[in-house]
């Protein structure tokens, strides 16, 4: 694996992000909710980035990309629904299928935890994961997230909620 870095999403990431999302669309849709078809265009990704950066400016989002020195964007990670007064946010991440099993999701999640503490002074992070997404659940648990018992035993739900107190 080449040198990896995690950095804030930028307006200049449109083409690279579109490439990443298209390349992994089928894989992501098998693991998480599908995006609208209109997302998969330069305008769709431009609008998406502008929305996320606007959320960063207002303190409700902190979007990141994971870059490989040669491959470009190979992952994404976000703090979302940041609620500074309550000290909480939700985490989300996605990793290029070709890079799964190489520690990128763990790297991304540890970065989110660090940013939640140092940049936002948060005390709790929440994650939602589909029950069949075992890899993501293992990453969350490896980073200290605990399954919220009530959400796991509800057999009518397809996802469970995990929480990390920081």
C-alpha positions as CSV (number, residue, x, y, z in Angstrom):
1,X,0.0,0.0,0.0
2,X,1.2,3.5,-0.8
3,X,1.2,6.5,1.5
4,X,-2.2,7.4,2.9
5,X,-3.5,10.7,4.1
6,X,-6.8,11.9,5.6
7,X,-7.9,15.4,4.9
8,X,-10.9,17.6,4.7
9,X,-13.0,17.4,1.6
10,X,-12.4,20.3,-0.8
11,X,-14.3,21.9,-3.8
12,X,-11.5,20.7,-6.1
13,X,-12.3,17.0,-5.3
14,X,-15.3,16.8,-7.7
15,X,-13.8,14.6,-10.4
16,X,-11.8,12.4,-8.1
17,X,-14.8,11.9,-5.8
18,X,-17.1,11.1,-8.8
19,X,-14.6,8.5,-10.0
20,X,-14.4,6.9,-6.6
21,X,-18.2,6.8,-6.1
22,X,-18.9,5.4,-9.6
23,X,-16.2,2.8,-9.3
24,X,-17.6,1.6,-6.0
25,X,-21.4,2.2,-6.5
26,X,-22.5,-1.4,-6.7
27,X,-20.3,-2.3,-3.7
28,X,-21.6,0.6,-1.6
29,X,-25.2,-0.1,-2.5
30,X,-24.8,-3.7,-1.2
31,X,-23.6,-2.3,2.2
32,X,-25.5,1.0,2.7
33,X,-28.4,3.0,1.4
34,X,-28.2,3.8,-2.3
35,X,-27.6,7.4,-3.5
36,X,-30.0,9.1,-5.9
37,X,-29.1,8.4,-9.6
38,X,-28.6,12.2,-10.0
39,X,-25.7,12.1,-7.6
40,X,-23.6,10.2,-10.2
41,X,-22.7,13.2,-12.4
42,X,-20.3,16.2,-12.1
43,X,-23.1,18.4,-11.1
44,X,-24.5,15.9,-8.6
45,X,-21.1,15.6,-6.9
46,X,-20.5,19.3,-7.1
47,X,-23.8,19.9,-5.3
48,X,-22.9,17.2,-2.8
49,X,-19.6,18.8,-2.0
50,X,-21.0,22.3,-1.7
51,X,-23.7,20.9,0.7
52,X,-21.1,19.2,2.9
53,X,-18.8,22.2,3.0
54,X,-21.7,24.4,3.8
55,X,-22.5,22.1,6.7
56,X,-18.8,22.3,7.8
57,X,-19.1,26.1,7.8
58,X,-22.2,26.0,10.0
59,X,-20.8,23.3,12.3
60,X,-23.0,20.4,11.4
61,X,-20.7,18.3,9.2
62,X,-17.0,17.6,9.0
63,X,-16.3,15.7,5.7
64,X,-13.0,14.0,5.0
65,X,-11.4,12.0,2.2
66,X,-8.8,9.3,2.4
67,X,-6.2,9.5,-0.3
68,X,-3.6,7.1,-1.6
69,X,-0.6,8.8,-3.1
70,X,-1.1,6.9,-6.4
71,X,-4.7,5.9,-6.5
72,X,-6.3,9.2,-5.4
73,X,-9.4,9.1,-3.2
74,X,-9.9,5.6,-1.8
75,X,-12.2,6.4,1.1
76,X,-14.4,8.9,2.8
77,X,-15.3,9.6,6.4
78,X,-17.7,12.1,7.9
79,X,-18.8,13.5,11.2
80,X,-22.4,14.4,10.6
81,X,-25.3,15.8,12.5
82,X,-22.8,17.4,14.8
83,X,-24.6,18.8,17.8
84,X,-22.0,20.7,19.8
85,X,-24.3,21.8,22.7
86,X,-25.2,18.1,23.3
87,X,-21.6,17.0,22.5
88,X,-22.5,14.3,20.0
89,X,-22.3,13.5,16.3
90,X,-22.8,10.5,14.0
91,X,-20.0,8.9,12.1
92,X,-20.0,7.5,8.6
93,X,-17.3,6.1,6.3
94,X,-16.9,4.2,3.1
95,X,-13.8,2.5,1.6
96,X,-13.0,1.5,-1.9
97,X,-13.7,-2.2,-2.3
98,X,-10.2,-2.8,-3.7
99,X,-8.8,-1.5,-0.4
100,X,-11.0,-3.4,2.1
101,X,-9.2,-5.4,4.7
102,X,-6.2,-3.1,4.7
103,X,-7.1,-1.0,7.8
104,X,-8.5,2.1,5.9
105,X,-11.9,2.1,7.7
106,X,-10.1,1.8,11.1
107,X,-7.7,4.7,10.1
108,X,-10.7,6.8,9.0
109,X,-12.7,6.0,12.2
110,X,-9.8,6.8,14.4
111,X,-9.3,10.1,12.6
112,X,-13.0,10.9,13.1
113,X,-12.7,10.1,16.8
114,X,-9.7,12.4,17.1
115,X,-11.4,15.2,15.2
116,X,-14.5,14.8,17.3
117,X,-12.4,15.3,20.5
118,X,-9.9,18.0,19.4
119,X,-11.9,20.1,16.8
120,X,-15.5,19.7,18.1
121,X,-15.0,18.8,21.8
122,X,-17.6,16.0,21.5
123,X,-18.2,13.4,24.1
124,X,-20.3,10.8,22.2
125,X,-20.3,9.4,18.7
126,X,-23.1,7.3,17.2
127,X,-22.9,4.9,14.2
128,X,-25.7,3.0,12.4
129,X,-24.8,-0.2,10.6
130,X,-26.8,-2.8,8.8
131,X,-26.8,-6.1,10.6
132,X,-25.3,-7.9,7.6
133,X,-22.4,-5.4,7.3
134,X,-20.1,-7.5,9.6
135,X,-16.9,-5.8,8.5
136,X,-18.1,-2.3,9.4
137,X,-19.4,-3.6,12.7
138,X,-16.0,-5.1,13.5
139,X,-14.3,-1.8,12.7
140,X,-16.6,0.1,15.0
141,X,-16.2,-2.4,17.8
142,X,-12.4,-2.4,17.3
143,X,-12.5,1.4,17.9
144,X,-14.5,1.1,21.1
145,X,-18.1,1.5,19.9
146,X,-20.6,-0.6,21.8
147,X,-23.8,-2.0,20.4
148,X,-26.8,-0.3,21.9
149,X,-28.6,-3.4,23.2
150,X,-32.1,-2.4,22.5
151,X,-31.4,-1.7,18.8
152,X,-29.7,-5.1,18.3
153,X,-32.5,-7.2,19.7
154,X,-35.2,-5.6,17.6
155,X,-35.6,-8.1,14.8
156,X,-37.8,-5.8,12.8
157,X,-34.9,-3.5,12.1
158,X,-32.2,-4.1,9.5
159,X,-29.7,-2.0,11.3
160,X,-28.2,-1.5,14.7
161,X,-26.9,1.5,16.5
162,X,-23.5,1.6,18.1
163,X,-22.2,4.3,20.6
164,X,-18.8,5.5,21.7
165,X,-18.3,7.6,24.7
166,X,-15.2,9.7,24.4
